Amino acid sequence: MKKLLIAGAALTTLIGTHALAADMPLKAPPPPAPVWSWTGFYVGGNVGYGWGTARNDPSFSQTDTFPSTNLAIFAATDSAKLNGVNGGLQAGFNWQVSNYLYGIETDFQGSGQRGSDTFNSVIQNLSVGGVGNNPATVTDTDKLRWFGTTRGRVGLVMDRWLVYGTGGVAYGNVNQSGNVQPANSLSGGFNTNAPIVWNQSTTRVGWTAGVGVENAITQNWSWKVEYLYVDLGTATANLSGGIGTTIGLPYNCYGPTGGGICNNFHNPASGTITSHFTDNIVRVGLNYKFNTGLPH
């Protein structure tokens, strides 16, 4: 009987313990890790370095009006390297579908890229009684003052990593300046051989293409490294030279003469310089993505 009472007490205690455990609240499971999505609007900034090229083709000519005679003609080709730091802001929208990303981005950059080149050439003498070509020194300077792009982006998503290609429209402001300086003075004290000069800025529209990689470091912040090739097409600047006038007054004659053809009524030298601008840009950037609540 004693053993029976002890067994009953033990059973009662065990049942009570299990009932008490059943009444205790269960510990909540840890929350699931947030699902990362690239979908949404973003803004950011960037800084980088550009190394570009301006292929320059200056040409000009000078004529007499009395008698009607070609006096001189000049044409040359050279390239200036445009290197420097650039930086600016970007904004865009991404749409992630499964492991693929589609987006659009626009940016605007200030640029310190510039380059100069100096080389020797000749002004060809076309006048009657000419005594040869006139040596000349050509100096040109090209600057990329600012530029921007509007591009599509297509990429492959690997969780918080994104690898993408990009391409679209590029535009920028370029400045062309320089001179052609004849080396010789002509017969007659009033033949000064002043330089042919140019200085002009213009905004050009072209295209761009590149690749990049981006990594999300938090739910909102990401960093990227990007390469772009930019082609802004061809810009043209007008050249201006000496003032045509009559014999005995100051003027410039760019073709060496021995027969005095230059000492008549002659026109200012006139012409153009065309420059084709291309650029390579590597930059790093930081983006902030807004939480839009859009599905991915």
C-alpha angles and dihedrals in degrees: 000000000000091000089049092054092049092050091049092051091050092050092050091051092050093050091049092050092052091048091051091050091050090053093052115098115254119243110256115246117246114271116260117260112264115261111241118226130179091205115118148060120300141181131194151141137251144190128198151144130259133200113189143163133226113197105204127199112181119182135167142161139199129210139187120232096199105066098010101243138149107238106180144349131195134189132163143158131215142146130233122202114229110203130165151103123293134179143165149130135302137192133182152139129252129199117193119202111182105305095341130089130205122184151142128230136184127191141177123207138191112216137205094186115134140144142182136202133190125192141156125253140149137250108227116233112226099165126113110264092018118170101208142291123320115234115232139183118223122205122179133174126194128191135188102208100178140340142180141192140206111201144169119232128209119180151161117244121215102179103282095357125085127190114189148169122219139189143158145104125348129190133178148162115250129185125208121192137156147101146242109227117197112220100211134061116222129233110283123055094249096062098100100167093217114194125267104240141190136182120167139146125205139169115237132192122213140134141280139197134177151134136250149174126221132188129196112224096178137003089278109021129073137164129212144190117210140181122201133183111206128194114187095178125224129331123194127208127187121240123218128198143170124332116254116230142141130294115286096031128090114281140139127245115186100190116073110239136189099180098058096246088134091058093077136072106316137170130237114268110259137184146114142257119218119200127190111206124205128165143190117208132187117184144163123219145184122217134194114206120205118225103244099168090231116148120246 
